[in-house]
Each structure stands twice: as C-alpha cells, then as structure tokens.
Amino acid sequence: MTQVQLAKEAGVTRQTIAFIEKGEFAPSVTLALKIARALDMPITELFWLEEDVV
Amino acid sequence: MIWKKLTHIQSPVWHMVIYGLLLSTAYTTAYPVEDWLYWLIRAALAAAIGLYVWAVRRHKVHHPHSAITLATLLPIELKEEDEGMQRFTYRAVRRVYTLYAIAVPAGLLLMILFIPPLWLVLLGIGVLLYIHLGIYLVSIWPVLGEE
C-alpha cells in the first residue's frame, strides 16, 4: 500500500503519513486506530514505546 | 514547487502582500507621491484582495471539510487539513506569536518615548511583518517540501 492510499484510507494528508513513518509526528489514538484498520494490523505492531525496543 | 509553497492558502505570504500594500496605501495617503504611484498601489491592493478571495474559494472546493471562511477572526493558518499538518503549523505560529508578544509592547514603548514620524512607524511595521514571514517560512518550509 502506498502512502497516498494509506492517507486516503485514514483520512489524512500524505505528508502526515510521511511524518509518522519518519517518527517526526506521534498520531492521536484515533488516527493510530484508523491507520491500523487501514493496514489490517494490530495497533501494537505499528506503534510502540521507545523504551520497549530491546 | 516554490510557487505552490508560497501560495498555500495558510501561507503568510498572502498577508505579507496585502499588509504591505495597506501600509503603502497609508503612506501614500499621508505623504504626497506621484499620481501614477498613488493609483498603482491602490490597484495592486484591489488585485491582491481579489486573488486572495479567489484562493479562499478554491480551497473551499478542494477541502470542503475544513473550509476557510473570510468572515472569521480565527487566524487562517490554524485551519490546517489534518492533525499532522496542524502540529507543524502550531509550532510555526507559536514562534510568530512570541515575536508579536515581545515586539508590540516594545514598539508601543518606543513610540511613547520617541514619538516617531509616521513613515518610521510604517517601516517598523513592515520590518516586523517580514520577520514574521521569515520565522513562519523557516518553520513550515520542510513540511511544505513534502508536497
């Protein structure tokens, strides 16, 4: 899925998706859930806390 | 594309041009200038306002869910399309508002102390607006570059 397609599914601009991918922007819970739904993945597979990275 | 970045409806360039022409109109009302210059500035102001109204209407067509209205007191740059863009805009305008919070009282104090001529007041406002433009563009440019 491209950034443009994901942006459309989640109802945001492509720039916002790009910033989330780069880690420059932490989305709201609502947007995170929409992205997870669009990608058909559990939210914990997409977003995690820095300190949880081993 | 630079043109697209600068004509982004939330860009302060619109305000810069219109405020600059308003300042020029005030100057040419207060001080005598050539007739052609007097009318050229007024024609440019009318054209700039006309273009701005057109751009706002165009934005409404492309973004009906976050339409910008002309009759609002909310600064236009706060009407971004989504939360990602809002975050960068808020960061940019916070710096601009900090500038005004310092510059406006400082400017008023200087005016009380020195009672400057009108041309100097207009020049001061112009310089302040261009600093505003600089701060905003430096903050928002990387975001617009993602177009």
N, CA and C atoms of all chains as a GROMACS GRO file, in nm:
protein
  603
    1MET      N    1   0.085  -0.120   0.000
    1MET     CA    2   0.000   0.000   0.000
    1MET      C    3   0.088   0.125   0.000
    2THR      N    4   0.055   0.220  -0.085
    2THR     CA    5   0.136   0.343  -0.092
    2THR      C    6   0.093   0.442   0.017
    3GLN      N    7   0.180   0.542   0.036
    3GLN     CA    8   0.147   0.646   0.136
    3GLN      C    9   0.016   0.716   0.097
    4VAL      N   10   0.000   0.739  -0.033
    4VAL     CA   11  -0.120   0.810  -0.080
    4VAL      C   12  -0.245   0.728  -0.049
    5GLN      N   13  -0.238   0.597  -0.075
    5GLN     CA   14  -0.354   0.510  -0.048
    5GLN      C   15  -0.384   0.505   0.101
    6LEU      N   16  -0.277   0.491   0.181
    6LEU     CA   17  -0.297   0.485   0.325
    6LEU      C   18  -0.355   0.617   0.378
    7ALA      N   19  -0.304   0.727   0.325
    7ALA     CA   20  -0.353   0.859   0.367
    7ALA      C   21  -0.502   0.872   0.337
    8LYS      N   22  -0.541   0.824   0.220
    8LYS     CA   23  -0.681   0.832   0.180
    8LYS      C   24  -0.769   0.747   0.272
    9GLU      N   25  -0.720   0.626   0.300
    9GLU     CA   26  -0.795   0.534   0.389
    9GLU      C   27  -0.811   0.593   0.529
   10ALA      N   28  -0.704   0.657   0.577
   10ALA     CA   29  -0.705   0.710   0.714
   10ALA      C   30  -0.766   0.850   0.722
   11GLY      N   31  -0.785   0.912   0.607
   11GLY     CA   32  -0.848   1.044   0.604
   11GLY      C   33  -0.754   1.157   0.644
   12VAL      N   34  -0.626   1.142   0.608
   12VAL     CA   35  -0.528   1.250   0.636
   12VAL      C   36  -0.447   1.279   0.509
   13THR      N   37  -0.356   1.376   0.520
   13THR     CA   38  -0.272   1.407   0.404
   13THR      C   39  -0.154   1.310   0.397
   14ARG      N   40  -0.096   1.299   0.277
   14ARG     CA   41   0.020   1.211   0.261
   14ARG      C   42   0.137   1.257   0.347
   15GLN      N   43   0.147   1.390   0.363
   15GLN     CA   44   0.255   1.445   0.445
   15GLN      C   45   0.250   1.390   0.587
   16THR      N   46   0.129   1.381   0.641
   16THR     CA   47   0.114   1.332   0.778
   16THR      C   48   0.161   1.186   0.789
   17ILE      N   49   0.126   1.105   0.690
   17ILE     CA   50   0.172   0.965   0.691
   17ILE      C   51   0.324   0.962   0.684
   18ALA      N   52   0.382   1.048   0.599
   18ALA     CA   53   0.528   1.051   0.585
   18ALA      C   54   0.593   1.089   0.718
   19PHE      N   55   0.536   1.186   0.788
   19PHE     CA   56   0.595   1.228   0.916
   19PHE      C   57   0.583   1.119   1.022
   20ILE      N   58   0.474   1.044   1.020
   20ILE     CA   59   0.459   0.934   1.117
   20ILE      C   60   0.564   0.827   1.087
   21GLU      N   61   0.584   0.795   0.959
   21GLU     CA   62   0.684   0.694   0.921
   21GLU      C   63   0.823   0.735   0.965
   22LYS      N   64   0.852   0.866   0.951
   22LYS     CA   65   0.985   0.915   0.988
   22LYS      C   66   1.002   0.933   1.138
   23GLY      N   67   0.893   0.917   1.212
   23GLY     CA   68   0.899   0.933   1.357
   23GLY      C   69   0.899   1.078   1.401
   24GLU      N   70   0.860   1.169   1.312
   24GLU     CA   71   0.859   1.311   1.346
   24GLU      C   72   0.727   1.356   1.407
   25PHE      N   73   0.628   1.270   1.399
   25PHE     CA   74   0.496   1.306   1.450
   25PHE      C   75   0.429   1.184   1.512
   26ALA      N   76   0.382   1.200   1.636
   26ALA     CA   77   0.310   1.091   1.703
   26ALA      C   78   0.161   1.115   1.684
   27PRO      N   79   0.092   1.026   1.614
   27PRO     CA   80  -0.050   1.050   1.585
   27PRO      C   81  -0.137   1.036   1.709
   28SER      N   82  -0.258   1.088   1.700
   28SER     CA   83  -0.355   1.070   1.809
   28SER      C   84  -0.399   0.924   1.809
   29VAL      N   85  -0.463   0.884   1.918
   29VAL     CA   86  -0.510   0.745   1.928
   29VAL      C   87  -0.608   0.716   1.814
   30THR      N   88  -0.695   0.812   1.784
   30THR     CA   89  -0.795   0.792   1.677
   30THR      C   90  -0.726   0.765   1.544
   31LEU      N   91  -0.628   0.850   1.513
   31LEU     CA   92  -0.559   0.832   1.384
   31LEU      C   93  -0.480   0.701   1.383
   32ALA      N   94  -0.417   0.668   1.494
   32ALA     CA   95  -0.341   0.542   1.502
   32ALA      C   96  -0.434   0.423   1.477
   33LEU      N   97  -0.554   0.429   1.533
   33LEU     CA   98  -0.650   0.320   1.513
   33LEU      C   99  -0.697   0.314   1.368
   34LYS      N  100  -0.715   0.431   1.307
   34LYS     CA  101  -0.757   0.433   1.166
   34LYS      C  102  -0.648   0.373   1.077
   35ILE      N  103  -0.522   0.406   1.107
   35ILE     CA  104  -0.410   0.352   1.027
   35ILE      C  105  -0.402   0.200   1.045
   36ALA      N  106  -0.418   0.157   1.170
   36ALA     CA  107  -0.413   0.012   1.197
   36ALA      C  108  -0.525  -0.060   1.122
   37ARG      N  109  -0.642   0.002   1.121
   37ARG     CA  110  -0.756  -0.059   1.050
   37ARG      C  111  -0.730  -0.064   0.900
   38ALA      N  112  -0.674   0.047   0.847
   38ALA     CA  113  -0.646   0.053   0.703
   38ALA      C  114  -0.542  -0.052   0.663
   39LEU      N  115  -0.446  -0.077   0.751
   39LEU     CA  116  -0.340  -0.174   0.720
   39LEU      C  117  -0.377  -0.316   0.765
   40ASP      N  118  -0.493  -0.327   0.833
   40ASP     CA  119  -0.540  -0.455   0.886
   40ASP      C  120  -0.433  -0.520   0.975
   41MET      N  121  -0.380  -0.439   1.066
   41MET     CA  122  -0.278  -0.488   1.158
   41MET      C  123  -0.312  -0.442   1.300
   42PRO      N  124  -0.268  -0.520   1.402
   42PRO     CA  125  -0.292  -0.472   1.539
   42PRO      C  126  -0.210  -0.344   1.564
   43ILE      N  127  -0.267  -0.254   1.642
   43ILE     CA  128  -0.202  -0.124   1.664
   43ILE      C  129  -0.063  -0.140   1.728
   44THR      N  130  -0.046  -0.244   1.811
   44THR     CA  131   0.083  -0.262   1.880
   44THR      C  132   0.195  -0.305   1.783
   45GLU      N  133   0.155  -0.355   1.665
   45GLU     CA  134   0.255  -0.392   1.564
   45GLU      C  135   0.306  -0.266   1.493
   46LEU      N  136   0.227  -0.160   1.500
   46LEU     CA  137   0.262  -0.038   1.427
   46LEU      C  138   0.327   0.068   1.515
   47PHE      N  139   0.279   0.077   1.639
   47PHE     CA  140   0.329   0.182   1.731
   47PHE      C  141   0.374   0.119   1.862
   48TRP      N  142   0.487   0.169   1.911
   48TRP     CA  143   0.538   0.117   2.039
   48TRP      C  144   0.618   0.226   2.109
   49LEU      N  145   0.644   0.204   2.237
   49LEU     CA  146   0.724   0.299   2.313
   49LEU      C  147   0.872   0.273   2.291
   50GLU      N  148   0.950   0.380   2.288
   50GLU     CA  149   1.095   0.367   2.264
   50GLU      C  150   1.158   0.270   2.364
   51GLU      N  151   1.117   0.283   2.493
   51GLU     CA  152   1.183   0.202   2.596
   51GLU      C  153   1.149   0.053   2.586
   52ASP      N  154   1.047   0.021   2.506
   52ASP     CA  155   1.012  -0.120   2.489
   52ASP      C  156   1.095  -0.188   2.381
   53VAL      N  157   1.173  -0.108   2.306
   53VAL     CA  158   1.256  -0.166   2.200
   53VAL      C  159   1.378  -0.230   2.264
   54VAL      N  160   1.397  -0.359   2.240
   54VAL     CA  161   1.511  -0.431   2.301
   54VAL      C  162   1.635  -0.418   2.214
   55MET      N  163   0.745   2.259  -0.544
   55MET     CA  164   0.744   2.375  -0.632
   55MET      C  165   0.728   2.502  -0.548
   56ILE      N  166   0.818   2.597  -0.567
   56ILE     CA  167   0.818   2.716  -0.482
   56ILE      C  168   0.687   2.793  -0.490
   57TRP      N  169   0.634   2.807  -0.611
   57TRP     CA  170   0.509   2.883  -0.628
   57TRP      C  171   0.397   2.821  -0.544
   58LYS      N  172   0.390   2.686  -0.547
   58LYS     CA  173   0.285   2.616  -0.473
   58LYS      C  174   0.304   2.636  -0.322
   59LYS      N  175   0.431   2.634  -0.278
   59LYS     CA  176   0.458   2.654  -0.136
   59LYS      C  177   0.414   2.793  -0.091
   60LEU      N  178   0.447   2.892  -0.173
   60LEU     CA  179   0.419   3.030  -0.133
   60LEU      C  180   0.272   3.066  -0.142
   61THR      N  181   0.200   3.000  -0.232
   61THR     CA  182   0.059   3.034  -0.248
   61THR      C  183  -0.034   2.941  -0.172
   62HIS      N  184   0.023   2.849  -0.093
   62HIS     CA  185  -0.052   2.767   0.001
   62HIS      C  186  -0.141   2.864   0.079
   63ILE      N  187  -0.269   2.834   0.090
   63ILE     CA  188  -0.362   2.936   0.145
   63ILE      C  189  -0.326   2.976   0.287
   64GLN      N  190  -0.264   2.884   0.364
   64GLN     CA  191  -0.227   2.919   0.501
   64GLN      C  192  -0.094   2.996   0.506
   65SER      N  193  -0.032   3.013   0.391
   65SER     CA  194   0.097   3.083   0.387
   65SER      C  195   0.082   3.230   0.426
   66PRO      N  196   0.177   3.282   0.505
   66PRO     CA  197   0.168   3.423   0.544
   66PRO      C  198   0.201   3.517   0.428
   67VAL      N  199   0.243   3.461   0.315
   67VAL     CA  200   0.277   3.547   0.200
   67VAL      C  201   0.156   3.631   0.159
   68TRP      N  202   0.037   3.569   0.167
   68TRP     CA  203  -0.085   3.643   0.132
   68TRP      C  204  -0.098   3.766   0.221
   69HIS      N  205  -0.081   3.743   0.352
   69HIS     CA  206  -0.094   3.854   0.446
   69HIS      C  207   0.016   3.956   0.425
   70MET      N  208   0.136   3.907   0.396
   70MET     CA  209   0.250   3.997   0.376
   70MET      C  210   0.222   4.094   0.262
   71VAL      N  211   0.174   4.038   0.151
   71VAL     CA  212   0.149   4.121   0.033
   71VAL      C  213   0.038   4.222   0.062
   72ILE      N  214  -0.072   4.172   0.121
   72ILE     CA  215  -0.185   4.262   0.148
   72ILE      C  216  -0.149   4.367   0.253
   73TYR      N  217  -0.082   4.325   0.361
   73TYR     CA  218  -0.041   4.422   0.464
   73TYR      C  219   0.058   4.522   0.407
   74GLY      N  220   0.150   4.472   0.324
   74GLY     CA  221   0.249   4.562   0.262
   74GLY      C  222   0.180   4.668   0.178
   75LEU      N  223   0.079   4.624   0.101
   75LEU     CA  224   0.006   4.719   0.017
   75LEU      C  225  -0.080   4.813   0.102
   76LEU      N  226  -0.134   4.763   0.213
   76LEU     CA  227  -0.211   4.850   0.303
   76LEU      C  228  -0.119   4.957   0.364
   77LEU      N  229   0.002   4.915   0.403
   77LEU     CA  230   0.098   5.011   0.458
   77LEU      C  231   0.134   5.116   0.353
   78SER      N  232   0.153   5.069   0.229
   78SER     CA  233   0.186   5.161   0.120
   78SER      C  234   0.070   5.257   0.094
   79THR      N  235  -0.054   5.203   0.105
   79THR     CA  236  -0.172   5.289   0.087
   79THR      C  237  -0.175   5.396   0.196
   80ALA      N  238  -0.147   5.353   0.320
   80ALA     CA  239  -0.145   5.450   0.431
   80ALA      C  240  -0.038   5.556   0.407
   81TYR      N  241   0.080   5.511   0.360
   81TYR     CA  242   0.190   5.605   0.336
   81TYR      C  243   0.154   5.707   0.227
   82THR      N  244   0.097   5.654   0.116
   82THR     CA  245   0.066   5.744   0.004
   82THR      C  246  -0.056   5.832   0.033
   83THR      N  247  -0.132   5.797   0.136
   83THR     CA  248  -0.241   5.884   0.179
   83THR      C  249  -0.185   5.999   0.264
   84ALA      N  250  -0.085   5.965   0.346
   84ALA     CA  251  -0.030   6.064   0.439
   84ALA      C  252   0.074   6.156   0.373
   85TYR      N  253   0.149   6.102   0.275
   85TYR     CA  254   0.256   6.181   0.213
   85TYR      C  255   0.229   6.198   0.063
   86PRO      N  256   0.265   6.311   0.004
   86PRO     CA  257   0.240   6.330  -0.139
   86PRO      C  258   0.332   6.243  -0.225
   87VAL      N  259   0.273   6.176  -0.323
   87VAL     CA  260   0.352   6.096  -0.419
   87VAL      C  261   0.297   6.123  -0.559
   88GLU      N  262   0.368   6.070  -0.658
   88GLU     CA  263   0.321   6.084  -0.797
   88GLU      C  264   0.184   6.020  -0.812
   89ASP      N  265   0.101   6.077  -0.899
   89ASP     CA  266  -0.034   6.024  -0.922
   89ASP      C  267  -0.034   5.877  -0.964
   90TRP      N  268   0.059   5.844  -1.056
   90TRP     CA  269   0.059   5.707  -1.109
   90TRP      C  270   0.091   5.605  -0.999
   91LEU      N  271   0.179   5.644  -0.907
   91LEU     CA  272   0.216   5.554  -0.797
   91LEU      C  273   0.099   5.539  -0.700
   92TYR      N  274   0.032   5.650  -0.674
   92TYR     CA  275  -0.084   5.652  -0.585
   92TYR      C  276  -0.189   5.552  -0.634
   93TRP      N  277  -0.219   5.556  -0.763
   93TRP     CA  278  -0.323   5.468  -0.817
   93TRP      C  279  -0.274   5.326  -0.839
   94LEU      N  280  -0.144   5.312  -0.870
   94LEU     CA  281  -0.087   5.177  -0.890
   94LEU      C  282  -0.097   5.097  -0.761
   95ILE      N  283  -0.066   5.159  -0.648
   95ILE     CA  284  -0.071   5.088  -0.518
   95ILE      C  285  -0.214   5.047  -0.486
   96ARG      N  286  -0.310   5.135  -0.513
   96ARG     CA  287  -0.450   5.100  -0.486
   96ARG      C  288  -0.500   4.989  -0.579
   97ALA      N  289  -0.455   4.994  -0.704
   97ALA     CA  290  -0.496   4.889  -0.799
   97ALA      C  291  -0.434   4.755  -0.756
   98ALA      N  292  -0.308   4.759  -0.713
   98ALA     CA  293  -0.240   4.635  -0.669
   98ALA      C  294  -0.309   4.579  -0.546
   99LEU      N  295  -0.352   4.667  -0.455
   99LEU     CA  296  -0.421   4.622  -0.333
   99LEU      C  297  -0.553   4.554  -0.370
  100ALA      N  298  -0.628   4.616  -0.461
  100ALA     CA  299  -0.756   4.557  -0.503
  100ALA      C  300  -0.732   4.422  -0.570
  101ALA      N  301  -0.627   4.412  -0.653
  101ALA     CA  302  -0.597   4.286  -0.721
  101ALA      C  303  -0.556   4.179  -0.621
  102ALA      N  304  -0.476   4.216  -0.522
  102ALA     CA  305  -0.430   4.119  -0.422
  102ALA      C  306  -0.547   4.067  -0.340
  103ILE      N  307  -0.638   4.155  -0.302
  103ILE     CA  308  -0.755   4.112  -0.223
  103ILE      C  309  -0.844   4.021  -0.309
  104GLY      N  310  -0.860   4.058  -0.437
  104GLY     CA  311  -0.940   3.976  -0.528
  104GLY      C  312  -0.881   3.835  -0.542
  105LEU      N  313  -0.748   3.827  -0.558
  105LEU     CA  314  -0.680   3.698  -0.571
  105LEU      C  315  -0.696   3.614  -0.444
  106TYR      N  316  -0.688   3.681  -0.328
  106TYR     CA  317  -0.700   3.612  -0.201
  106TYR      C  318  -0.839   3.551  -0.184
  107VAL      N  319  -0.941   3.629  -0.221
  107VAL     CA  320  -1.079   3.579  -0.213
  107VAL      C  321  -1.095   3.458  -0.305
  108TRP      N  322  -1.034   3.467  -0.424
  108TRP     CA  323  -1.040   3.356  -0.519
  108TRP      C  324  -0.970   3.231  -0.461
  109ALA      N  325  -0.856   3.250  -0.398
  109ALA     CA  326  -0.780   3.138  -0.341
  109ALA      C  327  -0.856   3.073  -0.226
  110VAL      N  328  -0.923   3.155  -0.146
  110VAL     CA  329  -1.003   3.100  -0.034
  110VAL      C  330  -1.118   3.016  -0.089
  111ARG      N  331  -1.183   3.064  -0.195
  111ARG     CA  332  -1.295   2.989  -0.255
  111ARG      C  333  -1.243   2.858  -0.316
  112ARG      N  334  -1.124   2.863  -0.377
  112ARG     CA  335  -1.064   2.743  -0.438
  112ARG      C  336  -1.033   2.640  -0.329
  113HIS      N  337  -0.982   2.688  -0.217
  113HIS     CA  338  -0.950   2.600  -0.105
  113HIS      C  339  -1.077   2.532  -0.055
  114LYS      N  340  -1.186   2.605  -0.052
  114LYS     CA  341  -1.315   2.551  -0.005
  114LYS      C  342  -1.362   2.437  -0.095
  115VAL      N  343  -1.338   2.450  -0.224
  115VAL     CA  344  -1.378   2.345  -0.319
  115VAL      C  345  -1.296   2.219  -0.295
  116HIS      N  346  -1.164   2.235  -0.274
  116HIS     CA  347  -1.075   2.119  -0.256
  116HIS      C  348  -1.084   2.059  -0.115
  117HIS      N  349  -1.116   2.142  -0.016
  117HIS     CA  350  -1.120   2.093   0.123
  117HIS      C  351  -1.251   2.136   0.190
  118PRO      N  352  -1.365   2.080   0.144
  118PRO     CA  353  -1.494   2.122   0.200
  118PRO      C  354  -1.507   2.094   0.349
  119HIS      N  355  -1.437   1.990   0.399
  119HIS     CA  356  -1.447   1.954   0.541
  119HIS      C  357  -1.373   2.052   0.632
  120SER      N  358  -1.275   2.125   0.575
  120SER     CA  359  -1.204   2.224   0.658
  120SER      C  360  -1.203   2.358   0.585
  121ALA      N  361  -1.322   2.396   0.539
  121ALA     CA  362  -1.334   2.519   0.460
  121ALA      C  363  -1.295   2.642   0.541
  122ILE      N  364  -1.232   2.734   0.473
  122ILE     CA  365  -1.192   2.860   0.536
  122ILE      C  366  -1.294   2.965   0.496
  123THR      N  367  -1.341   3.040   0.594
  123THR     CA  368  -1.434   3.147   0.560
  123THR      C  369  -1.363   3.281   0.577
  124LEU      N  370  -1.404   3.377   0.498
  124LEU     CA  371  -1.341   3.508   0.505
  124LEU      C  372  -1.384   3.582   0.631
  125ALA      N  373  -1.509   3.554   0.675
  125ALA     CA  374  -1.561   3.625   0.792
  125ALA      C  375  -1.532   3.547   0.919
  126THR      N  376  -1.405   3.539   0.956
  126THR     CA  377  -1.368   3.472   1.081
  126THR      C  378  -1.253   3.547   1.147
  127LEU      N  379  -1.248   3.538   1.277
  127LEU     CA  380  -1.138   3.602   1.349
  127LEU      C  381  -1.027   3.502   1.374
  128LEU      N  382  -1.054   3.373   1.344
  128LEU     CA  383  -0.952   3.270   1.364
  128LEU      C  384  -0.843   3.287   1.258
  129PRO      N  385  -0.716   3.297   1.301
  129PRO     CA  386  -0.609   3.310   1.201
  129PRO      C  387  -0.614   3.195   1.100
  130ILE      N  388  -0.605   3.228   0.975
  130ILE     CA  389  -0.624   3.130   0.867
  130ILE      C  390  -0.522   3.016   0.873
  131GLU      N  391  -0.403   3.046   0.926
  131GLU     CA  392  -0.300   2.941   0.930
  131GLU      C  393  -0.333   2.830   1.029
  132LEU      N  394  -0.431   2.855   1.116
  132LEU     CA  395  -0.469   2.750   1.212
  132LEU      C  396  -0.569   2.652   1.152
  133LYS      N  397  -0.617   2.680   1.032
  133LYS     CA  398  -0.715   2.591   0.969
  133LYS      C  399  -0.644   2.493   0.876
  134GLU      N  400  -0.566   2.404   0.934
  134GLU     CA  401  -0.495   2.304   0.854
  134GLU      C  402  -0.585   2.185   0.825
  135GLU      N  403  -0.540   2.104   0.729
  135GLU     CA  404  -0.626   1.995   0.682
  135GLU      C  405  -0.635   1.878   0.780
  136ASP      N  406  -0.525   1.848   0.849
  136ASP     CA  407  -0.530   1.733   0.940
  136ASP      C  408  -0.435   1.754   1.057
  137GLU      N  409  -0.435   1.657   1.150
  137GLU     CA  410  -0.360   1.677   1.274
  137GLU      C  411  -0.209   1.683   1.253
  138GLY      N  412  -0.159   1.614   1.151
  138GLY     CA  413  -0.015   1.617   1.125
  138GLY      C  414   0.030   1.756   1.083
  139MET      N  415  -0.044   1.813   0.989
  139MET     CA  416  -0.012   1.947   0.940
  139MET      C  417  -0.035   2.050   1.051
  140GLN      N  418  -0.140   2.027   1.131
  140GLN     CA  419  -0.169   2.119   1.242
  140GLN      C  420  -0.051   2.128   1.338
  141ARG      N  421   0.013   2.015   1.364
  141ARG     CA  422   0.122   2.012   1.461
  141ARG      C  423   0.235   2.105   1.416
  142PHE      N  424   0.268   2.099   1.286
  142PHE     CA  425   0.377   2.182   1.235
  142PHE      C  426   0.336   2.329   1.228
  143THR      N  427   0.210   2.352   1.194
  143THR     CA  428   0.162   2.490   1.187
  143THR      C  429   0.161   2.553   1.326
  144TYR      N  430   0.115   2.478   1.426
  144TYR     CA  431   0.113   2.533   1.562
  144TYR      C  432   0.253   2.569   1.608
  145ARG      N  433   0.350   2.483   1.571
  145ARG     CA  434   0.489   2.510   1.610
  145ARG      C  435   0.536   2.640   1.546
  146ALA      N  436   0.500   2.659   1.418
  146ALA     CA  437   0.542   2.779   1.346
  146ALA      C  438   0.475   2.904   1.402
  147VAL      N  439   0.343   2.897   1.424
  147VAL     CA  440   0.273   3.018   1.468
  147VAL      C  441   0.305   3.052   1.614
  148ARG      N  442   0.342   2.952   1.692
  148ARG     CA  443   0.382   2.980   1.831
  148ARG      C  444   0.503   3.074   1.833
  149ARG      N  445   0.598   3.046   1.742
  149ARG     CA  446   0.717   3.132   1.734
  149ARG      C  447   0.678   3.273   1.686
  150VAL      N  448   0.585   3.278   1.591
  150VAL     CA  449   0.542   3.408   1.539
  150VAL      C  450   0.471   3.489   1.648
  151TYR      N  451   0.383   3.422   1.724
  151TYR     CA  452   0.310   3.493   1.828
  151TYR      C  453   0.403   3.538   1.941
  152THR      N  454   0.508   3.460   1.966
  152THR     CA  455   0.608   3.502   2.064
  152THR      C  456   0.672   3.632   2.018
  153LEU      N  457   0.702   3.638   1.889
  153LEU     CA  458   0.761   3.760   1.831
  153LEU      C  459   0.670   3.881   1.857
  154TYR      N  460   0.540   3.865   1.828
  154TYR     CA  461   0.448   3.977   1.845
  154TYR      C  462   0.430   4.013   1.993
  155ALA      N  463   0.431   3.911   2.079
  155ALA     CA  464   0.414   3.937   2.222
  155ALA      C  465   0.528   4.027   2.273
  156ILE      N  466   0.646   4.015   2.212
  156ILE     CA  467   0.759   4.099   2.252
  156ILE      C  468   0.759   4.230   2.173
  157ALA      N  469   0.737   4.218   2.041
  157ALA     CA  470   0.754   4.335   1.953
  157ALA      C  471   0.645   4.442   1.972
  158VAL      N  472   0.521   4.401   1.996
  158VAL     CA  473   0.413   4.501   2.006
  158VAL      C  474   0.431   4.593   2.128
  159PRO      N  475   0.448   4.536   2.250
  159PRO     CA  476   0.471   4.628   2.363
  159PRO      C  477   0.599   4.708   2.350
  160ALA      N  478   0.706   4.645   2.296
  160ALA     CA  479   0.832   4.716   2.278
  160ALA      C  480   0.814   4.832   2.180
  161GLY      N  481   0.739   4.806   2.072
  161GLY     CA  482   0.713   4.909   1.971
  161GLY      C  483   0.632   5.024   2.029
  162LEU      N  484   0.532   4.990   2.110
  162LEU     CA  485   0.448   5.093   2.172
  162LEU      C  486   0.530   5.179   2.268
  163LEU      N  487   0.618   5.114   2.343
  163LEU     CA  488   0.704   5.186   2.437
  163LEU      C  489   0.795   5.284   2.362
  164LEU      N  490   0.852   5.237   2.252
  164LEU     CA  491   0.939   5.324   2.170
  164LEU      C  492   0.860   5.443   2.116
  165MET      N  493   0.735   5.414   2.073
  165MET     CA  494   0.652   5.522   2.018
  165MET      C  495   0.620   5.628   2.124
  166ILE      N  496   0.597   5.581   2.247
  166ILE     CA  497   0.566   5.675   2.356
  166ILE      C  498   0.690   5.759   2.389
  167LEU      N  499   0.806   5.693   2.390
  167LEU     CA  500   0.930   5.762   2.429
  167LEU      C  501   0.979   5.859   2.322
  168PHE      N  502   0.968   5.819   2.196
  168PHE     CA  503   1.031   5.899   2.091
  168PHE      C  504   0.934   5.969   1.995
  169ILE      N  505   0.805   5.933   1.997
  169ILE     CA  506   0.706   5.988   1.904
  169ILE      C  507   0.764   5.997   1.762
  170PRO      N  508   0.780   5.881   1.697
  170PRO     CA  509   0.843   5.880   1.564
  170PRO      C  510   0.750   5.933   1.456
  171PRO      N  511   0.806   5.975   1.342
  171PRO     CA  512   0.719   6.016   1.230
  171PRO      C  513   0.645   5.894   1.173
  172LEU      N  514   0.535   5.922   1.102
  172LEU     CA  515   0.451   5.812   1.050
  172LEU      C  516   0.530   5.716   0.962
  173TRP      N  517   0.621   5.772   0.878
  173TRP     CA  518   0.695   5.684   0.786
  173TRP      C  519   0.778   5.582   0.862
  174LEU      N  520   0.830   5.622   0.978
  174LEU     CA  521   0.912   5.529   1.057
  174LEU      C  522   0.825   5.421   1.122
  175VAL      N  523   0.705   5.460   1.163
  175VAL     CA  524   0.612   5.362   1.221
  175VAL      C  525   0.575   5.259   1.114
  176LEU      N  526   0.543   5.308   0.993
  176LEU     CA  527   0.507   5.217   0.883
  176LEU      C  528   0.623   5.125   0.849
  177LEU      N  529   0.744   5.180   0.848
  177LEU     CA  530   0.864   5.100   0.819
  177LEU      C  531   0.883   4.993   0.926
  178GLY      N  532   0.862   5.032   1.052
  178GLY     CA  533   0.876   4.937   1.163
  178GLY      C  534   0.778   4.822   1.150
  179ILE      N  535   0.654   4.856   1.116
  179ILE     CA  536   0.551   4.751   1.099
  179ILE      C  537   0.592   4.659   0.983
  180GLY      N  538   0.642   4.719   0.876
  180GLY     CA  539   0.686   4.640   0.760
  180GLY      C  540   0.798   4.544   0.796
  181VAL      N  541   0.897   4.593   0.869
  181VAL     CA  542   1.010   4.508   0.910
  181VAL      C  543   0.959   4.392   0.997
  182LEU      N  544   0.868   4.424   1.088
  182LEU     CA  545   0.811   4.321   1.177
  182LEU      C  546   0.740   4.214   1.095
  183LEU      N  547   0.664   4.256   0.995
  183LEU     CA  548   0.591   4.160   0.911
  183LEU      C  549   0.688   4.070   0.835
  184TYR      N  550   0.801   4.126   0.791
  184TYR     CA  551   0.896   4.043   0.717
  184TYR      C  552   0.971   3.947   0.809
  185ILE      N  553   0.991   3.987   0.935
  185ILE     CA  554   1.049   3.892   1.032
  185ILE      C  555   0.948   3.779   1.055
  186HIS      N  556   0.822   3.815   1.066
  186HIS     CA  557   0.712   3.717   1.079
  186HIS      C  558   0.720   3.616   0.964
  187LEU      N  559   0.730   3.667   0.842
  187LEU     CA  560   0.737   3.580   0.725
  187LEU      C  561   0.856   3.485   0.735
  188GLY      N  562   0.971   3.540   0.774
  188GLY     CA  563   1.093   3.460   0.785
  188GLY      C  564   1.077   3.347   0.885
  189ILE      N  565   1.026   3.379   1.003
  189ILE     CA  566   1.009   3.277   1.108
  189ILE      C  567   0.912   3.169   1.060
  190TYR      N  568   0.801   3.212   1.003
  190TYR     CA  569   0.699   3.116   0.960
  190TYR      C  570   0.755   3.024   0.851
  191LEU      N  571   0.821   3.083   0.753
  191LEU     CA  572   0.870   3.001   0.641
  191LEU      C  573   0.978   2.904   0.685
  192VAL      N  574   1.068   2.948   0.773
  192VAL     CA  575   1.173   2.858   0.821
  192VAL      C  576   1.110   2.739   0.894
  193SER      N  577   1.002   2.765   0.968
  193SER     CA  578   0.937   2.658   1.045
  193SER      C  579   0.855   2.565   0.956
  194ILE      N  580   0.789   2.621   0.857
  194ILE     CA  581   0.691   2.542   0.782
  194ILE      C  582   0.749   2.488   0.650
  195TRP      N  583   0.863   2.543   0.606
  195TRP     CA  584   0.918   2.506   0.476
  195TRP      C  585   0.942   2.355   0.459
  196PRO      N  586   1.004   2.288   0.559
  196PRO     CA  587   1.026   2.144   0.541
  196PRO      C  588   0.895   2.067   0.523
  197VAL      N  589   0.790   2.113   0.588
  197VAL     CA  590   0.660   2.046   0.577
  197VAL      C  591   0.603   2.064   0.437
  198LEU      N  592   0.608   2.187   0.388
  198LEU     CA  593   0.555   2.213   0.254
  198LEU      C  594   0.640   2.142   0.150
  199GLY      N  595   0.767   2.122   0.180
  199GLY     CA  596   0.856   2.050   0.089
  199GLY      C  597   0.817   1.905   0.068
  200GLU      N  598   0.728   1.856   0.155
  200GLU     CA  599   0.681   1.717   0.143
  200GLU      C  600   0.572   1.700   0.040
  201GLU      N  601   0.529   1.813  -0.022
  201GLU     CA  602   0.420   1.807  -0.121
  201GLU      C  603   0.450   1.706  -0.230
   0.00000   0.00000   0.00000
